C-alpha cells in the first residue's frame, strides 16, 4: 500500500515532532512538525523512491499536507 511506503519515508526524512505512526492519513503534517526544509528532504526522498518528479504546479503546501495528499500526488505522477 502506497500510504505505508510514504509513512516510512515521512518517518525517515520529515523529522516530525509527533510520532508518524500515531497520525491518521489525513492528519496535518505541518501541524505535526513538517517544515519547509524537511518538506524538500521528503520530496526528494519520494522522487527517488517512486521514480517520479514533482512538477512546479504540485510544489504547494496542500500536496505535502498529509499522508493522503502525498499518496494522491504520487499516484497521479506514477500514471
HUBEL-V410716 format. One record per residue. N is the residue number from 0. RES is the residue in one small letter. SS is DSSP state (2 for helix, 1 for strand, 0 for the rest). Layout:
BEGIN
[[N | RES | SS] [N | RES | SS]]
END
This chain:
BEGIN
[[0 | x | 0] [1 | x | 2] [2 | x | 2] [3 | x | 2] [4 | x | 2] [5 | x | 2] [6 | x | 2] [7 | x | 2] [8 | x | 2] [9 | x | 2] [10 | x | 2] [11 | x | 2] [12 | x | 2] [13 | x | 0] [14 | x | 0] [15 | x | 0] [16 | x | 0] [17 | x | 0] [18 | x | 0] [19 | x | 2] [20 | x | 2] [21 | x | 2] [22 | x | 0] [23 | x | 0] [24 | x | 0] [25 | x | 0] [26 | x | 0] [27 | x | 0] [28 | x | 0] [29 | x | 0] [30 | x | 0] [31 | x | 0] [32 | x | 0] [33 | x | 0] [34 | x | 0] [35 | x | 2] [36 | x | 2] [37 | x | 2] [38 | x | 2] [39 | x | 2] [40 | x | 2] [41 | x | 2] [42 | x | 2] [43 | x | 2] [44 | x | 2] [45 | x | 2] [46 | x | 2] [47 | x | 2] [48 | x | 2] [49 | x | 2] [50 | x | 0] [51 | x | 0] [52 | x | 0] [53 | x | 0] [54 | x | 0] [55 | x | 2] [56 | x | 2] [57 | x | 2] [58 | x | 0] [59 | x | 0] [60 | x | 0] [61 | x | 0] [62 | x | 0] [63 | x | 0] [64 | x | 0] [65 | x | 0] [66 | x | 2] [67 | x | 2] [68 | x | 2] [69 | x | 2] [70 | x | 2] [71 | x | 2] [72 | x | 2] [73 | x | 2] [74 | x | 2] [75 | x | 2] [76 | x | 2] [77 | x | 2] [78 | x | 0]]
END
